[in-house]
Amino acid sequence: MDALIGTLCKTSTLISLTLSNYRLDNKSSKAEGKVFLSTICKNATLTYLKLRHNKLDSETRKMSLDTFLKNNCTLVFLDFKNNQLGSEGGKAIADALCKNNTLTSLNLCNNQLGPEVEKAIADVLHKNITLTSLDLSDNQVGPEGRKAIADAFCKSSTLTYLDFRSNLFGRMVNALRSITYKSSAIIYY
């Protein structure tokens, strides 16, 4: 990790970075992860960032979300799949996305966002004007959230891809389809 951080400090042309399965959940990795994320945040050319399966702790999650979504003005693709964000992280993402005007694609698959985040995500879809692709699959989104998100999705002028698979919809999938049937976007239930 030290070599990567050193290289990142010296480069000014990095546009794409993938760091997956690093498991930033032990003490030494947490410290390295914070240094790594603060180094990335100084990069003004990064447009594509994939941070999958890294088990970020709550402090590192908040730092990375605040930086990548609120302060970064070049990032257009963020893949945060399977980082155990939970409802706190989901609310932080929703808050940051309301202020972001560059991100077009966001993958939040399998982050245990839960039902508490549903209204916040629906609010994002009303306010954010750049997001075109959103993956919320496998996040324990329930029937009420499903309807709020689907309604907001139908009113969004930019979102063209929404992945809802493996959530807590049960027999409500038909109701979701009836809400979104007029949309020309790609929607997975």
Residue pairs with C-beta under 8 A, 6 or more apart in sequence:
1 22
1 29
1 32
1 36
2 32
4 36
5 32
5 35
5 36
5 39
8 14
8 36
8 39
8 40
8 43
9 39
11 43
12 43
12 44
12 45
13 45
14 43
14 45
14 46
15 45
15 46
15 47
15 48
16 46
16 47
16 48
16 49
17 40
17 46
17 48
17 49
17 50
18 49
18 50
18 52
19 36
19 50
19 51
19 54
20 50
20 51
20 52
20 53
20 54
21 52
21 53
21 54
22 29
22 33
22 53
22 54
23 29
23 53
23 54
23 55
24 30
24 32
24 33
24 54
24 55
24 56
24 57
24 60
25 55
25 56
25 57
30 57
30 60
33 54
33 56
33 60
34 59
34 60
34 63
37 60
37 63
37 64
37 67
38 63
38 67
40 46
40 49
40 67
41 67
41 68
41 71
41 72
44 73
44 74
45 74
46 72
46 74
46 75
47 74
47 75
47 76
47 77
48 75
48 76
48 77
49 68
49 75
49 77
49 78
49 79
50 77
50 79
51 64
51 78
51 79
51 80
51 83
52 79
52 80
52 81
52 82
52 83
53 81
53 82
53 83
54 83
55 83
55 84
56 64
56 83
56 84
58 88
58 89
61 83
61 85
61 88
61 89
61 92
62 89
62 92
65 89
65 92
65 93
65 96
66 92
66 96
68 75
68 78
68 96
69 75
69 78
69 93
69 96
69 97
69 99
69 100
69 103
70 96
70 99
70 100
72 102
73 102
74 102
75 102
75 103
76 102
76 103
76 104
76 105
77 103
77 104
77 105
78 103
78 105
78 106
78 107
79 106
79 107
80 93
80 106
80 107
80 108
80 111
81 107
81 108
81 109
81 110
81 111
81 135
82 109
82 110
82 111
83 89
83 111
84 111
84 112
85 92
85 93
85 108
85 111
85 112
85 113
86 111
86 112
86 113
86 114
87 112
87 113
87 114
87 116
87 117
89 111
89 113
90 108
90 111
90 113
90 114
90 116
90 117
90 120
90 121
90 139
91 116
91 117
91 120
93 106
93 108
94 117
94 120
94 121
94 123
94 124
95 120
97 103
97 106
97 124
97 127
97 128
97 131
98 123
98 124
98 127
98 128
100 128
100 130
101 128
101 129
101 130
102 130
103 130
103 131
104 130
104 131
104 132
104 133
105 131
105 132
105 133
105 134
106 131
106 133
106 134
106 135
107 135
108 134
108 135
108 136
108 139
109 135
109 136
109 137
109 138
109 139
109 163
110 137
110 138
110 139
111 139
112 139
112 140
113 121
113 136
113 139
113 140
113 141
114 139
114 140
114 141
115 140
115 141
115 142
115 144
115 145
115 168
117 139
117 141
117 145
118 141
118 142
118 144
118 145
118 146
118 148
118 149
119 145
119 148
121 136
121 145
121 149
121 152
122 145
122 148
122 149
122 151
122 152
123 152
124 131
124 152
125 131
125 134
125 149
125 152
125 153
125 155
125 156
125 159
126 152
126 155
126 156
128 156
128 158
129 157
129 158
130 158
131 156
131 158
131 159
132 158
132 159
132 160
132 161
133 159
133 160
133 161
133 162
134 159
134 161
134 162
134 163
135 161
135 163
136 149
136 162
136 163
136 164
136 167
137 163
137 164
137 165
137 166
137 167
137 188
138 165
138 166
138 167
139 167
140 167
140 168
141 149
141 164
141 167
141 168
141 169
142 167
142 168
142 169
143 168
143 169
143 170
143 172
146 164
146 167
146 169
146 172
146 176
147 172
147 175
147 176
147 179
149 162
149 164
150 176
150 179
150 180
151 179
153 159
153 162
153 180
153 183
153 185
153 187
154 179
154 180
154 182
154 183
159 185
160 184
160 185
160 186
161 185
161 186
161 187
162 185
162 186
162 187
162 188
163 187
163 188
164 176
164 187
164 188
164 189
165 188
165 189
169 176
169 189
173 189
176 189
177 189
180 187
